Amino acid sequence: MPDPSHYVGAMALPPLGFGVATSAFQIEGAADEGGRGRSTWDEFCERPGAIVDGSDGRTACDSYHRVAEDVALLEGLGVSCYRFSVAWPRIQPDGRGPANAAGLDFYDALVDRLLGRGIRPLPTLFHWDLPLDLEHAGGWPVRDTAFRFVDYAGLVMDRLGDRVPTWATMNEPWCTAFLGHASGVFAPGRREPRAALAAAHHLLLGHALAARSRPGLDVGIVLNLTSVRQEPGGDPGAVAVVDALQNGLWLGALAEGSYPDILDVPAVCEGDLDTICGSAAWLGVNYYTPFRIGPMTGEVNAVGQDIDAFPGAPAFSFAPRPPLTSMGWEVDAVGLEETLRATAAVLPGVPLRITENGASFPDATRAEDGSVDDQDRIGYLRGHLAAVDAVRAEGVPVLDYVAWSLLDNFEWAQGYTKTFGLVSIEPDTLRRIPKASYRWFAEQVASRSR
C-alpha cells in the first residue's frame, strides 16, 4: 500500500461528500427562451446522421422550467452537493459582450434554491456548449477563444461568487478537443488533428486564466482520466500515445508546466505553460471505464472510443472485457483506484473529486410500480464507491463522490438512446420517475451521515 504521506501529508480526510451531476445542454431545453443564443451543439444536432436517433437538446428534460421538481429530487437523495453546468450561450448569446440578465438570473435563482435546501452548488462553466458565433470565428483552435472564455467566466463568477466558493472551469476538455476536432463525432464535428491539439492547449489556457482571475475562489478543472492497459498484441506505441492524449497532456501541463515529449502541441506561446502549471486548486476526475489497447481488428469501437480521436497513434483497437455497459464500456472499478492513485501521485496535495461516475444500461426491468429496477446500475455504483473508499483509506484526498447522472437525458451523439440517470424521464410527459438506484443512492447518503 502506498504511503499516505505521498498524497496529503497523512492529513485526516473529511467525510466523503455525495452528489449527482447534470449539464445544461443535456437537461435544460428552452433553447429559444430567456435570451439564449445558439451553440455548437445546436448546429451539430442539425447535421444529418450526427445524432444516432436524430434528436436534439431543444427540449431535453425541460429542466429550465422544472427546476423545482429537480431540486426536490436532489433533496430526496439527501446529497450534499449538486454539480450542474452554466450554459455559456445563456450568459453571452454571441459569446462576447455584456451578460444577458435573464441568463444570470436563472442560475442565480438555482443557486439560492439549492442553498435554501442545504445543497452545495458545484457549477461547471463550460460543458461543451460553445456559443456558435465563436465557433464561426475559429472556435477553440483559435487563441482568442480562451480570452473570450475568461470574460464569460468572470461575468458568472462575479454574480454568483458571493455564495458559490467552488467552481470547475472546464468539463472533459479532451472530448471537446479530440472528439470534436479530430474524430468529428462530437460538436463542432471537425476532423483536423492539428487543430485538435491547438484546441486542447487553448482549453487549458482558458481554464488557467479564468482560475487565476479570481484568486479568492476555489477553482478547479474536470478531466476524464483513465487507466490505459496494453492487451496481448497491442502496440506499446499506441498505448503511449493514448495515455499521453487522455492523461499526460492535461496532467503534465497542470502539474509540471509541460506536455509529453511524444506530442507536438502547437499554438503554445511563451509563458502559457507557466500560467497553466499549478492553476487547479482541485481536480475533478470523471471515470467510467479503463482503456485496453489491443491490435487493430477492424471491429467497431465502443461508443466514445474512436481511434481517430487519438491522432498519431499506431494502429490499434479498444479491447474491453465483459461485463460491458450499453455503451460498450467495461465495468472495472479497479481502474478507478488506479486512476486516482496515479493522479494523486502526479498532483500531490491537490484535492480530488469524483465529478462523474455512472453507467448506461438498458433499464428494461420494471418493478411493480412501473419504476426501473436497475440492479446492474446499483452494482456498478456500489463497486466504484468501494474503490473510492479504498483509496481514501490510503490517504488519496478524494473529497466528493458525484454520480452521473440525476436524470436520463440527451446523451450527446447517442441522443436519447442511452440512459445513465438515477431518475427516468417519461418521453411524452417528461414526468420524473425515480429508479431503484435513486433509492439505493439515497440510502447510501443517509447511512453515511448517521
One Martini backbone bead per residue (centre of mass of N, CA, C, O) as a GRO file, in nm:
protein
  450
    1MET     BB    1   0.097   0.036   0.023
    2PRO     BB    2   0.086   0.350   0.004
    3ASP     BB    3   0.201   0.634   0.129
    4PRO     BB    4   0.001   0.883   0.244
    5SER     BB    5   0.218   1.118   0.234
    6HIS     BB    6   0.229   1.128  -0.080
    7TYR     BB    7  -0.040   1.302  -0.087
    8VAL     BB    8  -0.126   1.464   0.229
    9GLY     BB    9   0.042   1.428   0.489
   10ALA     BB   10  -0.167   1.245   0.657
   11MET     BB   11  -0.428   1.373   0.649
   12ALA     BB   12  -0.738   1.408   0.744
   13LEU     BB   13  -1.038   1.318   0.617
   14PRO     BB   14  -1.327   1.398   0.532
   15PRO     BB   15  -1.619   1.330   0.471
   16LEU     BB   16  -1.789   1.208   0.219
   17GLY     BB   17  -1.924   1.349  -0.048
   18PHE     BB   18  -2.249   1.388  -0.208
   19GLY     BB   19  -2.360   1.354  -0.558
   20VAL     BB   20  -2.487   1.503  -0.859
   21ALA     BB   21  -2.512   1.521  -1.224
   22THR     BB   22  -2.512   1.774  -1.487
   23SER     BB   23  -2.613   1.943  -1.797
   24ALA     BB   24  -2.742   2.185  -1.979
   25PHE     BB   25  -2.791   2.056  -2.267
   26GLN     BB   26  -2.912   1.780  -2.144
   27ILE     BB   27  -3.171   1.933  -1.965
   28GLU     BB   28  -3.302   2.221  -2.016
   29GLY     BB   29  -3.366   2.350  -2.278
   30ALA     BB   30  -3.500   2.628  -2.388
   31ALA     BB   31  -3.348   2.736  -2.657
   32ASP     BB   32  -3.546   3.019  -2.705
   33GLU     BB   33  -3.502   3.121  -2.409
   34GLY     BB   34  -3.383   3.388  -2.223
   35GLY     BB   35  -3.165   3.473  -2.460
   36ARG     BB   36  -3.058   3.236  -2.597
   37GLY     BB   37  -2.817   3.102  -2.779
   38ARG     BB   38  -2.620   2.944  -3.000
   39SER     BB   39  -2.461   2.633  -3.045
   40THR     BB   40  -2.270   2.381  -3.154
   41TRP     BB   41  -2.491   2.166  -3.078
   42ASP     BB   42  -2.723   2.278  -3.237
   43GLU     BB   43  -2.586   2.242  -3.512
   44PHE     BB   44  -2.500   1.943  -3.497
   45CYS     BB   45  -2.796   1.825  -3.472
   46GLU     BB   46  -2.862   1.916  -3.785
   47ARG     BB   47  -2.695   1.687  -3.882
   48PRO     BB   48  -2.699   1.432  -4.071
   49GLY     BB   49  -2.620   1.160  -3.848
   50ALA     BB   50  -2.500   1.277  -3.576
   51ILE     BB   51  -2.756   1.155  -3.441
   52VAL     BB   52  -2.877   0.854  -3.389
   53ASP     BB   53  -3.204   0.961  -3.345
   54GLY     BB   54  -3.232   1.271  -3.447
   55SER     BB   55  -3.194   1.448  -3.212
   56ASP     BB   56  -3.214   1.694  -2.938
   57GLY     BB   57  -3.187   1.988  -2.697
   58ARG     BB   58  -3.448   2.171  -2.694
   59THR     BB   59  -3.586   2.007  -2.443
   60ALA     BB   60  -3.519   1.754  -2.309
   61CYS     BB   61  -3.602   1.785  -1.960
   62ASP     BB   62  -3.705   2.078  -1.895
   63SER     BB   63  -3.540   2.221  -1.650
   64TYR     BB   64  -3.599   2.521  -1.682
   65HIS     BB   65  -3.912   2.458  -1.577
   66ARG     BB   66  -3.814   2.211  -1.347
   67VAL     BB   67  -3.646   2.293  -1.097
   68ALA     BB   68  -3.816   2.213  -0.852
   69GLU     BB   69  -3.824   1.910  -0.910
   70ASP     BB   70  -3.511   1.861  -0.916
   71VAL     BB   71  -3.452   1.966  -0.630
   72ALA     BB   72  -3.634   1.761  -0.490
   73LEU     BB   73  -3.465   1.518  -0.575
   74LEU     BB   74  -3.212   1.604  -0.425
   75GLU     BB   75  -3.342   1.610  -0.146
   76GLY     BB   76  -3.421   1.306  -0.150
   77LEU     BB   77  -3.116   1.210  -0.154
   78GLY     BB   78  -2.926   1.398   0.044
   79VAL     BB   79  -2.729   1.570  -0.085
   80SER     BB   80  -2.445   1.800  -0.068
   81CYS     BB   81  -2.430   1.812  -0.395
   82TYR     BB   82  -2.444   2.002  -0.718
   83ARG     BB   83  -2.372   1.930  -1.051
   84PHE     BB   84  -2.353   2.191  -1.287
   85SER     BB   85  -2.417   2.387  -1.579
   86VAL     BB   86  -2.331   2.663  -1.764
   87ALA     BB   87  -2.468   2.840  -2.028
   88TRP     BB   88  -2.309   3.041  -2.228
   89PRO     BB   89  -2.556   3.129  -2.424
   90ARG     BB   90  -2.712   3.261  -2.174
   91ILE     BB   91  -2.495   3.488  -2.113
   92GLN     BB   92  -2.362   3.483  -2.421
   93PRO     BB   93  -2.504   3.452  -2.719
   94ASP     BB   94  -2.215   3.544  -2.882
   95GLY     BB   95  -1.957   3.527  -2.671
   96ARG     BB   96  -2.002   3.839  -2.604
   97GLY     BB   97  -2.010   4.075  -2.379
   98PRO     BB   98  -2.261   4.128  -2.206
   99ALA     BB   99  -2.487   4.018  -1.997
  100ASN     BB  100  -2.759   3.816  -1.971
  101ALA     BB  101  -2.985   3.860  -1.733
  102ALA     BB  102  -3.162   3.602  -1.754
  103GLY     BB  103  -2.934   3.400  -1.725
  104LEU     BB  104  -2.830   3.483  -1.445
  105ASP     BB  105  -3.102   3.454  -1.299
  106PHE     BB  106  -3.134   3.151  -1.325
  107TYR     BB  107  -2.874   3.072  -1.156
  108ASP     BB  108  -2.933   3.236  -0.908
  109ALA     BB  109  -3.192   3.080  -0.831
  110LEU     BB  110  -3.065   2.803  -0.811
  111VAL     BB  111  -2.867   2.861  -0.585
  112ASP     BB  112  -3.077   2.945  -0.374
  113ARG     BB  113  -3.234   2.681  -0.376
  114LEU     BB  114  -3.005   2.501  -0.280
  115LEU     BB  115  -2.921   2.650  -0.019
  116GLY     BB  116  -3.210   2.624   0.112
  117ARG     BB  117  -3.134   2.285   0.118
  118GLY     BB  118  -2.821   2.229   0.175
  119ILE     BB  119  -2.690   2.263  -0.118
  120ARG     BB  120  -2.400   2.245  -0.294
  121PRO     BB  121  -2.269   2.424  -0.537
  122LEU     BB  122  -2.121   2.283  -0.863
  123PRO     BB  123  -2.002   2.459  -1.107
  124THR     BB  124  -1.982   2.461  -1.465
  125LEU     BB  125  -1.876   2.663  -1.733
  126PHE     BB  126  -1.780   2.416  -1.942
  127HIS     BB  127  -2.007   2.182  -2.138
  128TRP     BB  128  -1.954   2.229  -2.481
  129ASP     BB  129  -2.139   2.508  -2.529
  130LEU     BB  130  -2.049   2.687  -2.770
  131PRO     BB  131  -2.079   2.965  -2.912
  132LEU     BB  132  -2.131   2.992  -3.247
  133ASP     BB  133  -1.974   3.252  -3.317
  134LEU     BB  134  -1.700   3.139  -3.215
  135GLU     BB  135  -1.680   2.911  -3.418
  136HIS     BB  136  -1.691   3.099  -3.672
  137ALA     BB  137  -1.407   3.234  -3.556
  138GLY     BB  138  -1.262   2.919  -3.484
  139GLY     BB  139  -1.256   2.854  -3.195
  140TRP     BB  140  -1.040   2.665  -3.001
  141PRO     BB  141  -0.793   2.690  -3.210
  142VAL     BB  142  -0.830   2.982  -3.111
  143ARG     BB  143  -0.700   3.200  -2.885
  144ASP     BB  144  -0.940   3.399  -2.829
  145THR     BB  145  -1.131   3.196  -2.683
  146ALA     BB  146  -0.990   3.204  -2.409
  147PHE     BB  147  -1.063   3.507  -2.353
  148ARG     BB  148  -1.368   3.476  -2.375
  149PHE     BB  149  -1.392   3.283  -2.137
  150VAL     BB  150  -1.292   3.474  -1.917
  151ASP     BB  151  -1.518   3.679  -1.942
  152TYR     BB  152  -1.750   3.488  -1.883
  153ALA     BB  153  -1.655   3.379  -1.610
  154GLY     BB  154  -1.661   3.653  -1.465
  155LEU     BB  155  -1.964   3.706  -1.481
  156VAL     BB  156  -2.048   3.458  -1.309
  157MET     BB  157  -1.863   3.482  -1.057
  158ASP     BB  158  -1.958   3.768  -0.977
  159ARG     BB  159  -2.260   3.685  -0.925
  160LEU     BB  160  -2.203   3.395  -0.744
  161GLY     BB  161  -1.940   3.415  -0.548
  162ASP     BB  162  -2.083   3.491  -0.269
  163ARG     BB  163  -2.208   3.166  -0.265
  164VAL     BB  164  -1.974   3.040  -0.461
  165PRO     BB  165  -1.657   2.893  -0.409
  166THR     BB  166  -1.690   2.643  -0.615
  167TRP     BB  167  -1.516   2.560  -0.928
  168ALA     BB  168  -1.553   2.476  -1.273
  169THR     BB  169  -1.444   2.525  -1.585
  170MET     BB  170  -1.400   2.235  -1.718
  171ASN     BB  171  -1.528   1.968  -1.923
  172GLU     BB  172  -1.366   1.748  -2.078
  173PRO     BB  173  -1.151   1.867  -2.301
  174TRP     BB  174  -1.093   1.618  -2.471
  175CYS     BB  175  -1.366   1.607  -2.620
  176THR     BB  176  -1.355   1.876  -2.761
  177ALA     BB  177  -1.085   1.832  -2.905
  178PHE     BB  178  -1.106   1.515  -3.022
  179LEU     BB  179  -1.410   1.462  -3.085
  180GLY     BB  180  -1.445   1.755  -3.226
  181HIS     BB  181  -1.142   1.770  -3.412
  182ALA     BB  182  -1.066   1.466  -3.506
  183SER     BB  183  -1.327   1.269  -3.536
  184GLY     BB  184  -1.619   1.435  -3.534
  185VAL     BB  185  -1.852   1.314  -3.316
  186PHE     BB  186  -1.844   1.601  -3.211
  187ALA     BB  187  -1.867   1.901  -3.137
  188PRO     BB  188  -1.810   2.054  -3.446
  189GLY     BB  189  -1.712   1.818  -3.655
  190ARG     BB  190  -1.403   1.791  -3.682
  191ARG     BB  191  -1.103   1.677  -3.898
  192GLU     BB  192  -0.830   1.817  -3.717
  193PRO     BB  193  -0.561   1.729  -3.550
  194ARG     BB  194  -0.410   1.997  -3.512
  195ALA     BB  195  -0.652   2.154  -3.397
  196ALA     BB  196  -0.692   1.974  -3.147
  197LEU     BB  197  -0.428   2.057  -3.005
  198ALA     BB  198  -0.490   2.358  -2.993
  199ALA     BB  199  -0.748   2.329  -2.830
  200ALA     BB  200  -0.625   2.204  -2.581
  201HIS     BB  201  -0.451   2.446  -2.506
  202HIS     BB  202  -0.682   2.663  -2.491
  203LEU     BB  203  -0.841   2.527  -2.269
  204LEU     BB  204  -0.619   2.543  -2.055
  205LEU     BB  205  -0.578   2.847  -2.072
  206GLY     BB  206  -0.864   2.932  -1.998
  207HIS     BB  207  -0.866   2.806  -1.726
  208ALA     BB  208  -0.619   2.951  -1.598
  209LEU     BB  209  -0.712   3.245  -1.635
  210ALA     BB  210  -0.975   3.216  -1.477
  211ALA     BB  211  -0.861   3.113  -1.210
  212ARG     BB  212  -0.659   3.366  -1.171
  213SER     BB  213  -0.887   3.598  -1.174
  214ARG     BB  214  -1.007   3.441  -0.891
  215PRO     BB  215  -0.838   3.394  -0.601
  216GLY     BB  216  -1.092   3.366  -0.391
  217LEU     BB  217  -1.143   3.105  -0.539
  218ASP     BB  218  -1.231   2.754  -0.596
  219VAL     BB  219  -1.049   2.638  -0.876
  220GLY     BB  220  -1.114   2.395  -1.122
  221ILE     BB  221  -1.092   2.079  -1.306
  222VAL     BB  222  -1.231   1.849  -1.552
  223LEU     BB  223  -1.136   1.507  -1.605
  224ASN     BB  224  -1.096   1.227  -1.833
  225LEU     BB  225  -0.969   0.965  -1.674
  226THR     BB  226  -0.742   0.671  -1.717
  227SER     BB  227  -0.668   0.343  -1.762
  228VAL     BB  228  -0.388   0.216  -1.952
  229ARG     BB  229  -0.383  -0.095  -2.139
  230GLN     BB  230  -0.203  -0.373  -2.245
  231GLU     BB  231  -0.270  -0.600  -2.479
  232PRO     BB  232  -0.249  -0.859  -2.659
  233GLY     BB  233  -0.091  -0.716  -2.944
  234GLY     BB  234  -0.035  -0.449  -2.847
  235ASP     BB  235   0.088  -0.136  -2.901
  236PRO     BB  236   0.301   0.055  -2.717
  237GLY     BB  237   0.271   0.313  -2.888
  238ALA     BB  238  -0.035   0.339  -2.848
  239VAL     BB  239  -0.036   0.357  -2.545
  240ALA     BB  240   0.133   0.618  -2.528
  241VAL     BB  241  -0.061   0.805  -2.685
  242VAL     BB  242  -0.321   0.762  -2.530
  243ASP     BB  243  -0.206   0.848  -2.255
  244ALA     BB  244  -0.115   1.131  -2.341
  245LEU     BB  245  -0.400   1.240  -2.436
  246GLN     BB  246  -0.577   1.154  -2.180
  247ASN     BB  247  -0.351   1.241  -1.946
  248GLY     BB  248  -0.063   1.385  -1.984
  249LEU     BB  249  -0.136   1.658  -2.105
  250TRP     BB  250  -0.298   1.766  -1.855
  251LEU     BB  251  -0.116   1.690  -1.609
  252GLY     BB  252   0.152   1.810  -1.706
  253ALA     BB  253   0.060   2.104  -1.722
  254LEU     BB  254  -0.050   2.132  -1.425
  255ALA     BB  255   0.214   2.014  -1.268
  256GLU     BB  256   0.482   2.108  -1.483
  257GLY     BB  257   0.458   2.271  -1.754
  258SER     BB  258   0.405   2.015  -1.961
  259TYR     BB  259   0.443   1.814  -2.240
  260PRO     BB  260   0.462   1.543  -2.394
  261ASP     BB  261   0.712   1.443  -2.604
  262ILE     BB  262   0.515   1.278  -2.804
  263LEU     BB  263   0.402   1.564  -2.841
  264ASP     BB  264   0.281   1.822  -3.084
  265VAL     BB  265   0.209   2.128  -2.959
  266PRO     BB  266   0.049   2.392  -3.061
  267ALA     BB  267   0.019   2.742  -2.980
  268VAL     BB  268   0.260   2.799  -2.792
  269CYS     BB  269   0.335   3.043  -2.568
  270GLU     BB  270   0.501   3.241  -2.385
  271GLY     BB  271   0.395   3.141  -2.053
  272ASP     BB  272   0.161   2.936  -2.065
  273LEU     BB  273   0.267   2.698  -1.883
  274ASP     BB  274   0.301   2.872  -1.632
  275THR     BB  275  -0.002   2.935  -1.606
  276ILE     BB  276  -0.106   2.636  -1.587
  277CYS     BB  277   0.070   2.580  -1.367
  278GLY     BB  278  -0.108   2.541  -1.071
  279SER     BB  279  -0.432   2.619  -1.149
  280ALA     BB  280  -0.543   2.379  -0.966
  281ALA     BB  281  -0.710   2.352  -0.665
  282TRP     BB  282  -0.869   2.121  -0.815
  283LEU     BB  283  -0.974   1.780  -0.915
  284GLY     BB  284  -1.166   1.637  -1.159
  285VAL     BB  285  -1.298   1.298  -1.190
  286ASN     BB  286  -1.382   1.115  -1.477
  287TYR     BB  287  -1.524   0.782  -1.449
  288TYR     BB  288  -1.595   0.455  -1.635
  289THR     BB  289  -1.328   0.329  -1.789
  290PRO     BB  290  -1.103   0.142  -1.923
  291PHE     BB  291  -0.814   0.106  -2.136
  292ARG     BB  292  -0.777  -0.132  -2.395
  293ILE     BB  293  -0.494  -0.219  -2.595
  294GLY     BB  294  -0.514  -0.346  -2.914
  295PRO     BB  295  -0.529  -0.477  -3.199
  296MET     BB  296  -0.615  -0.450  -3.508
  297THR     BB  297  -0.959  -0.566  -3.623
  298GLY     BB  298  -1.219  -0.389  -3.747
  299GLU     BB  299  -1.385  -0.322  -3.520
  300VAL     BB  300  -1.615  -0.171  -3.344
  301ASN     BB  301  -1.621   0.072  -3.133
  302ALA     BB  302  -1.701   0.213  -2.869
  303VAL     BB  303  -1.854   0.454  -2.731
  304GLY     BB  304  -1.619   0.715  -2.746
  305GLN     BB  305  -1.407   0.499  -2.893
  306ASP     BB  306  -1.201   0.662  -3.113
  307ILE     BB  307  -0.918   0.632  -3.294
  308ASP     BB  308  -0.930   0.928  -3.425
  309ALA     BB  309  -0.886   1.066  -3.127
  310PHE     BB  310  -0.565   0.951  -3.173
  311PRO     BB  311  -0.338   1.112  -3.296
  312GLY     BB  312  -0.044   0.914  -3.387
  313ALA     BB  313  -0.137   0.635  -3.352
  314PRO     BB  314  -0.101   0.334  -3.381
  315ALA     BB  315  -0.252   0.068  -3.462
  316PHE     BB  316  -0.578   0.006  -3.306
  317SER     BB  317  -0.781  -0.123  -3.032
  318PHE     BB  318  -1.045  -0.178  -2.840
  319ALA     BB  319  -1.051  -0.427  -2.544
  320PRO     BB  320  -1.299  -0.506  -2.384
  321ARG     BB  321  -1.427  -0.657  -2.091
  322PRO     BB  322  -1.634  -0.833  -1.945
  323PRO     BB  323  -1.854  -0.638  -1.842
  324LEU     BB  324  -2.098  -0.436  -2.015
  325THR     BB  325  -2.230  -0.168  -2.121
  326SER     BB  326  -2.436   0.001  -2.350
  327MET     BB  327  -2.159   0.149  -2.450
  328GLY     BB  328  -1.919  -0.075  -2.429
  329TRP     BB  329  -1.821  -0.062  -2.130
  330GLU     BB  330  -1.618  -0.148  -1.894
  331VAL     BB  331  -1.643  -0.303  -1.578
  332ASP     BB  332  -1.394  -0.126  -1.362
  333ALA     BB  333  -1.292  -0.028  -1.047
  334VAL     BB  334  -0.983  -0.052  -1.054
  335GLY     BB  335  -0.937   0.185  -1.248
  336LEU     BB  336  -1.006   0.399  -1.039
  337GLU     BB  337  -0.784   0.346  -0.843
  338GLU     BB  338  -0.550   0.390  -1.041
  339THR     BB  339  -0.624   0.681  -1.120
  340LEU     BB  340  -0.612   0.812  -0.838
  341ARG     BB  341  -0.325   0.742  -0.764
  342ALA     BB  342  -0.185   0.871  -1.010
  343THR     BB  343  -0.294   1.159  -0.970
  344ALA     BB  344  -0.190   1.208  -0.680
  345ALA     BB  345   0.112   1.175  -0.761
  346VAL     BB  346   0.119   1.421  -0.963
  347LEU     BB  347  -0.083   1.592  -0.738
  348PRO     BB  348   0.026   1.672  -0.465
  349GLY     BB  349  -0.227   1.812  -0.249
  350VAL     BB  350  -0.461   1.779  -0.449
  351PRO     BB  351  -0.776   1.780  -0.459
  352LEU     BB  352  -1.035   1.539  -0.511
  353ARG     BB  353  -1.302   1.459  -0.750
  354ILE     BB  354  -1.587   1.286  -0.820
  355THR     BB  355  -1.775   1.415  -1.100
  356GLU     BB  356  -1.797   1.124  -1.251
  357ASN     BB  357  -2.018   0.827  -1.215
  358GLY     BB  358  -2.137   0.565  -1.434
  359ALA     BB  359  -2.424   0.398  -1.610
  360SER     BB  360  -2.538   0.232  -1.899
  361PHE     BB  361  -2.859   0.082  -1.934
  362PRO     BB  362  -3.156  -0.053  -2.053
  363ASP     BB  363  -3.393  -0.055  -1.839
  364ALA     BB  364  -3.608  -0.319  -1.855
  365THR     BB  365  -3.664  -0.346  -1.557
  366ARG     BB  366  -3.966  -0.374  -1.361
  367ALA     BB  367  -4.156  -0.277  -1.127
  368GLU     BB  368  -4.473  -0.271  -0.999
  369ASP     BB  369  -4.472   0.062  -1.028
  370GLY     BB  370  -4.278   0.100  -1.307
  371SER     BB  371  -4.008   0.111  -1.215
  372VAL     BB  372  -3.676   0.091  -1.229
  373ASP     BB  373  -3.475  -0.214  -1.190
  374ASP     BB  374  -3.129  -0.125  -1.147
  375GLN     BB  375  -2.901  -0.343  -1.048
  376ASP     BB  376  -2.661  -0.282  -1.234
  377ARG     BB  377  -2.615   0.008  -1.137
  378ILE     BB  378  -2.577  -0.054  -0.843
  379GLY     BB  379  -2.328  -0.231  -0.882
  380TYR     BB  380  -2.152  -0.016  -1.004
  381LEU     BB  381  -2.162   0.193  -0.774
  382ARG     BB  382  -2.067   0.012  -0.545
  383GLY     BB  383  -1.785  -0.057  -0.661
  384HIS     BB  384  -1.683   0.244  -0.690
  385LEU     BB  385  -1.722   0.331  -0.400
  386ALA     BB  386  -1.523   0.124  -0.285
  387ALA     BB  387  -1.279   0.244  -0.431
  388VAL     BB  388  -1.284   0.513  -0.286
  389ASP     BB  389  -1.252   0.403  -0.002
  390ALA     BB  390  -0.976   0.268  -0.049
  391VAL     BB  391  -0.807   0.527  -0.122
  392ARG     BB  392  -0.876   0.691   0.129
  393ALA     BB  393  -0.736   0.491   0.326
  394GLU     BB  394  -0.447   0.580   0.190
  395GLY     BB  395  -0.486   0.920   0.134
  396VAL     BB  396  -0.659   0.991  -0.091
  397PRO     BB  397  -0.802   1.319  -0.175
  398VAL     BB  398  -1.127   1.251  -0.162
  399LEU     BB  399  -1.421   1.450  -0.127
  400ASP     BB  400  -1.610   1.347  -0.371
  401TYR     BB  401  -1.920   1.180  -0.488
  402VAL     BB  402  -2.036   1.195  -0.829
  403ALA     BB  403  -2.307   1.113  -1.003
  404TRP     BB  404  -2.396   0.971  -1.319
  405SER     BB  405  -2.719   1.077  -1.318
  406LEU     BB  406  -3.000   1.217  -1.229
  407LEU     BB  407  -3.084   1.205  -1.541
  408ASP     BB  408  -3.220   1.129  -1.809
  409ASN     BB  409  -3.072   1.223  -2.130
  410PHE     BB  410  -2.888   1.395  -2.352
  411GLU     BB  411  -2.639   1.179  -2.515
  412TRP     BB  412  -2.549   1.329  -2.744
  413ALA     BB  413  -2.481   1.128  -3.011
  414GLN     BB  414  -2.708   0.925  -2.867
  415GLY     BB  415  -2.916   1.082  -2.743
  416TYR     BB  416  -3.195   0.876  -2.614
  417THR     BB  417  -3.045   0.572  -2.608
  418LYS     BB  418  -2.911   0.653  -2.329
  419THR     BB  419  -2.892   0.552  -1.972
  420PHE     BB  420  -2.780   0.718  -1.647
  421GLY     BB  421  -3.001   0.755  -1.451
  422LEU     BB  422  -3.182   0.773  -1.139
  423VAL     BB  423  -3.391   0.909  -1.339
  424SER     BB  424  -3.664   0.890  -1.524
  425ILE     BB  425  -3.812   0.983  -1.849
  426GLU     BB  426  -4.104   1.052  -1.976
  427PRO     BB  427  -4.137   1.120  -2.298
  428ASP     BB  428  -4.418   1.281  -2.313
  429THR     BB  429  -4.421   1.425  -2.005
  430LEU     BB  430  -4.146   1.432  -1.827
  431ARG     BB  431  -4.167   1.247  -1.604
  432ARG     BB  432  -4.044   1.170  -1.291
  433ILE     BB  433  -3.873   0.842  -1.221
  434PRO     BB  434  -3.756   0.673  -0.982
  435LYS     BB  435  -3.517   0.451  -0.923
  436ALA     BB  436  -3.359   0.215  -0.748
  437SER     BB  437  -3.091   0.383  -0.745
  438TYR     BB  438  -3.205   0.623  -0.595
  439ARG     BB  439  -3.268   0.475  -0.330
  440TRP     BB  440  -2.985   0.363  -0.282
  441PHE     BB  441  -2.834   0.634  -0.273
  442ALA     BB  442  -2.992   0.753  -0.036
  443GLU     BB  443  -2.899   0.534   0.164
  444GLN     BB  444  -2.599   0.596   0.153
  445VAL     BB  445  -2.614   0.883   0.253
  446ALA     BB  446  -2.762   0.830   0.522
  447SER     BB  447  -2.561   0.617   0.649
  448ARG     BB  448  -2.310   0.835   0.645
  449SER     BB  449  -2.468   1.059   0.840
  450ARG     BB  450  -2.502   0.904   1.128
   0.00000   0.00000   0.00000
